[in-house]
Amino acid sequence: MSLSNNEVIVKMTIINLRHKTTAIQALRIAVSRQFICEGRTPRHYDAGMNFLGDLGQVPNHHLDQKNVTLICTWAGAVSAPMPWEILSGRRPNVMCDYNGSGNHFQNNDPRYLLPMGSTGLLVNRIEYTEESCMTDAWLDLRGYRYFRQLRTWYAKNAIMALNAECAAGSVVLSVC
């Protein structure tokens, strides 16, 4: 297989893909089993789900306020490293390597990108440092405005159950 710019695609498994987001967004994604690319068209620069690559987080990622990380695995087609401006060759179910695997091209936004229309992304776990942010997000997602203190125990258990589902391999996402 190849992209329109003659880059080779290989089938492989990438583990520990890191998608940083907010607590409420992480819960929405995991519960709905969908990552929604709001307001994006397939040719948009960010038309898909972004992941930190081998070069890690850089200032251009603007992730300072995103304190939750979805740890994912992709077992499928992956492009060879390609320049950031190659947008036309994107296809569903082909992970795009925009310097995700290392410093191959000039790119101030190194990342992996799974394009819109892709399916089969496995969520292994949801990492967070502030439990209160996660429980508040769960309560907000459920629309609980009253008696929040009483429902905190349920929120903690629901989040633990969701993480157990992730660990069991039953949380598989689509990128829409």
PyMOL commands that set and color helices and strands:
alter all, ss='L'
color gray80, all
select helices_A, chain A and resi 23-32+59-61+131-141+148-167
alter helices_A, ss='H'
color red, helices_A
select strands_A, chain A and resi 9-21+34-35+48-51+68-81+94-98+111-115+119-128+172-175
alter strands_A, ss='S'
color yellow, strands_A
deselect
rebuild
show_as cartoon
